[in-house]
Amino acid sequence: MNVYIDPQATRAITQSGSEPPAPAKSKNLKQLRQSTRDFEAMYILEVYKSMRKNVPDGGLIKKSFSEKMYQEMLDMEMAKEAAAGDGMGIGEAMYDQLKDSVR
């Protein structure tokens, strides 16, 4: 009686309890880094909104809806740029804390 054992099947059985392959982990780490940067950008955007709310509007002409919308979009892009790279350090601190739990 000849029994054929597929090597792929035995590899899957032995790896089921171990860590996933390196490419999947590196992809997940990239996603984690992007998520922490996005979180930091949202935080910075909220800081910008809070600062704008506390600064009184001046001048003779009241801001229109389109000016307010443009200002919000500008703040969002500035927050994304501020969070890119090193940022304020919040995203990097979150990444350092969470990277060990990524599989």
RAPE-V389444 format. One record per backbone hydrogen bond with DSSP energy under -0.5 kcal/mol. NH is the residue of the N-H (numbers start at 1). CO is the residue of the C=O. If there is no record, write none. Layout:
NH/CO
NH/CO
//
This chain:
3/1
4/2
5/3
6/4
9/6
10/6
11/7
12/8
13/9
14/10
15/11
16/12
16/13
18/15
20/103
25/21
26/22
27/23
28/24
29/25
30/26
31/27
32/28
33/29
34/30
35/31
36/32
37/33
38/34
39/35
40/36
41/37
42/38
43/39
44/40
45/41
46/42
47/43
48/44
49/45
50/46
51/47
52/48
53/49
54/50
55/51
55/52
56/54
68/64
69/65
70/66
71/67
72/68
73/69
74/70
75/71
76/72
77/73
78/74
79/75
80/76
81/77
82/78
83/79
84/80
87/84
89/86
93/89
94/90
95/91
96/92
97/93
98/94
99/95
101/98
102/99
//
